[in-house]
């Protein structure tokens, strides 16, 4: 499926043999989903675009407990962050305390800023 559903579209149309119809996505429910899909990033751009490719799945643990999963296949595979350079993932411990390096760099930058301020006067 590409893009969003039109409010007039009925997604579930088959009848169940129990004398009841399955739940239908009403225009109101579709409007709520469209509103939720309008999520933006910090810079204001949308996370979900009509040109992205989506996969819709039904999930849940119990028969009466279901939820709809909408996967954005365009953003797959997810690019993970690089492993932390000072962490031993087998031993699950940090091999080096990064705070010491940070403080050295912080002091160098602070001294540099003081020197620049002195040069301006």
Legacy VTK file of the C-alpha trace (Angstrom):
# vtk DataFile Version 3.0
C-alpha trace
ASCII
DATASET POLYDATA
POINTS 121 float
0.000 0.000 0.000
1.285 3.450 -0.828
0.212 6.611 0.957
-2.911 7.156 3.035
-6.391 5.756 2.843
-9.150 7.940 1.515
-11.857 8.558 4.145
-14.452 6.908 1.872
-12.455 3.656 1.534
-13.676 0.635 3.468
-10.755 -1.629 4.297
-12.544 -4.716 5.659
-15.379 -5.797 3.392
-15.706 -9.567 3.836
-18.563 -10.896 5.980
-18.100 -13.252 8.902
-20.279 -16.381 9.138
-21.446 -15.523 12.686
-24.181 -13.165 11.518
-21.984 -10.168 12.286
-19.738 -7.965 10.203
-16.114 -7.395 11.204
-15.078 -3.993 12.469
-15.030 -1.380 9.708
-12.683 1.569 9.479
-15.084 4.494 9.527
-14.210 7.891 8.068
-13.838 9.207 11.639
-11.384 6.444 12.564
-9.413 6.969 9.343
-9.246 10.703 10.102
-7.821 9.893 13.572
-5.197 7.583 12.036
-4.261 10.239 9.457
-3.868 12.778 12.272
-1.597 10.409 14.211
0.459 9.764 11.063
1.156 13.521 10.727
3.968 13.234 13.312
6.934 15.528 12.649
10.638 15.520 13.440
12.312 18.309 15.443
13.009 20.222 12.219
9.301 20.161 11.292
9.506 17.649 8.432
7.078 14.722 8.413
8.213 11.230 9.427
5.564 9.526 7.281
5.186 10.615 3.651
2.489 9.605 1.126
5.260 8.413 -1.215
6.634 5.938 1.369
5.801 2.243 1.111
3.805 0.842 4.060
2.955 -2.609 5.345
-0.155 -3.083 7.507
-0.248 -5.957 10.014
-2.546 -7.082 12.814
-0.888 -8.164 16.074
-1.839 -9.002 19.655
-1.647 -11.660 22.327
-5.302 -12.542 22.892
-8.184 -13.008 20.446
-10.009 -9.873 21.637
-6.796 -7.864 22.077
-5.546 -6.771 18.668
-3.712 -3.752 17.404
-2.831 -2.484 13.960
0.853 -2.166 13.065
1.783 0.150 10.218
5.399 -0.380 9.173
7.200 2.128 6.998
9.099 -0.195 4.660
10.850 2.794 3.051
12.814 3.385 6.265
13.944 -0.243 6.483
16.657 -1.310 7.219
17.250 0.970 10.162
20.831 2.221 10.338
22.056 1.601 13.871
24.515 3.767 15.755
28.195 2.779 15.864
29.263 0.746 18.907
30.678 2.814 21.788
34.481 2.915 21.392
35.171 2.531 25.140
32.716 -0.287 25.935
33.612 -3.998 26.002
30.338 -5.608 24.887
31.426 -9.126 25.915
32.415 -8.153 29.470
29.721 -5.445 29.610
32.079 -2.853 31.125
33.629 0.411 30.003
37.336 0.033 29.179
38.076 3.733 29.489
36.400 6.576 31.305
35.399 9.066 28.622
34.894 11.793 31.243
38.668 12.270 31.613
39.037 12.999 27.887
35.991 15.263 27.976
37.429 17.277 30.867
40.812 17.623 29.110
39.080 18.864 25.967
36.837 21.145 28.029
39.893 22.701 29.765
41.701 23.214 26.437
38.647 24.944 24.948
38.154 27.040 28.092
41.821 28.174 28.035
41.509 28.899 24.299
38.379 31.015 24.911
40.148 32.969 27.692
43.092 33.654 25.380
40.777 34.838 22.573
38.925 37.109 25.005
42.273 38.550 26.186
43.371 39.183 22.598
40.170 41.142 21.847
40.735 43.600 24.693
LINES 1 122
121 0 1 2 3 4 5 6 7 8 9 10 11 12 13 14 15 16 17 18 19 20 21 22 23 24 25 26 27 28 29 30 31 32 33 34 35 36 37 38 39 40 41 42 43 44 45 46 47 48 49 50 51 52 53 54 55 56 57 58 59 60 61 62 63 64 65 66 67 68 69 70 71 72 73 74 75 76 77 78 79 80 81 82 83 84 85 86 87 88 89 90 91 92 93 94 95 96 97 98 99 100 101 102 103 104 105 106 107 108 109 110 111 112 113 114 115 116 117 118 119 120
